[in-house]
Amino acid sequence: MDLKFRVKSIAALCLAALAVPACSAAAQRSDSPAAAPSTVASSTVVAVPVHPDVNAIVLDMVLHNGLRAAKLAGYTDRRRYAVTYRGYHLVLRATMVVEATYTAPSSKSFRIVSETGSKLLIDHVLKKLLVAEQEAARDPSEAQVDEANYDFTLLGMQNAGNRPCYVLRAKPKSNSRLLFRGRIWVDAKDFAVSKVEAEPARNPSFWIKDTRIHHVYGQTGSFWFPESDRSVTDVRLGGSAVLTIDYGIYHPVFRDPKP
């Protein structure tokens, strides 16, 4: 397998990893009524003391997305993309710092601030990832975490970032490249997704053996924004790649001066 082909395989994995951040291109508002779950150790998923309806949890989550969409006009942030490939006695690395601008409801643009490392990874992985993010933003409904795209099962409760969360299994209803299968953590007070651990709904390439995605949200004021992504992919004929995105500090713009 020649170097350029291996890099294109890595590009396929990184685009697959886009499934999770694509579903959260805009923030989640955090002012919904509080639930009353018990606090549990962050490393343990436990049964919910009073069994809620998973459909009600998902409905609250979707309602918050609608409220967020009505209040958020956009945001800017400076983020850092990094990818490392190891395999075939070879190590390639590349990083890219980008200024991102999101304008509700479906526009995202990027300005590249700096590039370092492998030009192959920059051109065939990181820049293609930016293009894919823009395409995904044009129709947010395709990647929305809701009952139209997923079947949900309540697994229990677990703390995430010292906040109690409902843990749901998310099973995609199609093999869209923008969907995933795995678990989501829904904040029990704000009904916002705070963490995702998943794999792409569809393997993007025969050469990709396995991809594991870890996505974390953080709060900025009363909103939840993507905070970090990490995906690890094993290539079928050997080697692995790690993609990380650190989203930096957000500067939101509100339609309502008091969000």
N, C-alpha and C positions, 0 to 999 in steps of 0.2 A: 504494500500500500504506500504510494508516494506521499510526500509531505503535504502537498496542496490538497489531496483527497482527504487526508486525515483531518486537516483543518476544516474542510467543508463538513465532515462528519461532526466535528465539535460545534460548528455553527448550527447544525440541525438540533443538537442537544440544547444549545442556549436558547433557540427559538421555542423549543418545547418548554423550557423553564419559564418562558414568558407567560404561560398559562396562569400562574398565580398573580404576579403583579398586574397583568392585564385586567383581572377581575376587580382591581381596586385602583383604577386610574384616578378616581376622585376620592375625597375624604368621606369619612363617616361621622355624622354629627353625634354628639354624646350628651343629649339632654333628655333622654327618655326616662319614664318612671322606673324606679329601682325595683328589682326583684328581691327575694329574701332567701337566698341559698345559704347553706352552711359553709364555713371556710375549711378547706382541706389542704393537706400537704401538696405542694406543687408537683411532686413526682408521682402522685397516685391519682388514678381516675376512680372515683367512687360512685355508687348508686345515688341518685337524687332522692333526698328524704321524702319530699312530696312530688310525686311523678308528674311533671308538667307535660302538656301536649307539645310534641316536637313541631307540629304545624304552627302552633301559637308562637313558639320561639322564632321560627323562620319568618312568620308574618311581622313580628316586631322588628326583626333585622331589616326586612325589606322596607318597612315604613320609615325606618331611620334613614335608609338610603334615599328615599324620596324627600325627606325633610332636608337632608344634606344637599341634595341637588337644588332645592329651592333657595337655599341660603348661600351656597358657595359660588362666587363668580369665577374663581380661578385661584391659581397659586404659582409661585416660582420656588425653585430650590436648586441647589448645586449638589450634584451627586457624583459618586465615583464608581465606575465600572471596572472590574478586574477579572481576568481569566488566566488560568494557569493550566497547561497541558503537560502531562508526564507520560512518556511511553516510548518504546522503541529506542532506548538509550538517548532520549531527547527530552529537554525541558524547554517549553516556550511560555513566555509571560507577556502580558500586555495590560495596560491600564489606560483609562480615558476619563477625564474630568469634564463634566457636561453641565451646562445651565439649562434647566428644563422649565418650560412655561406651559401651564395647563389653563385653557380657557373653556369654561363650561358652555355647552354640555359635552362637546366631542372634538376638541382641538388640542393638539399637543405639538409643541415645537422644541427643538434643541439647538444649542450653540455649543460647539466643542471648544473647550477652554485649553485643553492640553492632551497630548497623546504620548505614550512612552511604550517601548517594547516592540514585540514582533509585529511587523507590518501586516503579515498574513492574518494574525489574530485580529488586529484592528480592523482590517478591511472586510474580512470574511465572517467575523463573529460580532464584534462590538458595534460597528456601524450598521450591520444588518439588524442587530437587535433594536437599535433606535428606530429604524424604518418599520419594523414589526410592531413596536409600541405605538407608533403613529397610526398605523393601520387599525390596530385593535381599538384605539381611542375613538375612531370614527363611528363605531357602532357598539357602544358599551353593553347593549343588551345581549350580545353574543357571548360575553364572558361573565355576565352578572351571576353572582352566587344567590340563586333564588330557586323557587320550585319549578320554574319553566326549564331550567337547565340541569337540575339535580334532584335526586331522591335522597332524603335525609333520614338518619336514624340517630336517636339520642343514646349515647354511650354512658353518660354519667357527668360528673363534675370534676374539675381540676383547677387549681390556681394557675394563672399565667400573669407574670409580672406582679405577684402579690394581690391579684384581683380574682375573685371566684368567677369561673366560666362554665358554661355548658359546653360539653364536648360532643360534637356531632360527626357522624360518618357521612361523607358526601360522595354519592355515586352518580357520575355523569349520565345524562340521558342520551348523549351522542358521543361520537369520537372526535369532536371538534378539536383542533389544535389549540384552542383557547380555553379548553376546560381541563380539569384535573380530577383525580380520584384520591381520596385520603380523608384526613380529619381536619375539622376547623374548630377553633375555640371561640365561642361567642360570649362576650363580656355580659355577666348576669345583671349588671346594673344599667349599662348603656346599650345593650343589645347591638354591639358592634363587634365585628370579627377582629380578634386581637392576635391570632396566630393561625398559620396553616402549615401542615406537614402532609406532603402529597407526592404524587407522581403524575406525569402527563396522562391525559385520557387516551392519547394515541401516541404510540412510539413513532417519532418523526423519521426514523431511518433504520434500515436493517442493521447498520453498523453500530447502532446504539443498543447496548445490552440492558442498561438499567439507569434510571435517573431519579434522584431523590431531591425534593425541593423543600426548603424551610423558609417560611416567610413570616415576618414579624411586623406588627403595627405599633405605633406609639402615638401618644396624645400631644396635640398642639392646641392649647386652649380647650375649646369644647369639641374639637374635631379629632378624629383618628386618621392618621396618614401612614402609608407604607414607610417603614423605618429601615428594614434590611431584608435582603434576599441572599440565600446561599443555595446553590444547586450543585450536586456532585453526580457526575455521569461516568459510567464505565463503558469503554468502547469494546465491541465484541471481540476483536482480534488483539486486544491488549491495550493498555494505557487507560488513563482517566483524565478528566478535566473538572476543574472547579471554577464556577462563575459566582462572583459576589457583586452585590449592588448595595452601596451605603448611600442613603437618600439625603443625608445632611439636614440642614435647618430649613423648615418651610416658612414661606411668607405668604399666607393666605389673603385673598381679597374677597370681601363679603358683600353681598347685595344688601344685607341688613347690617347697619353699623353696630348692632348689638347682637351677635350670633349666639 
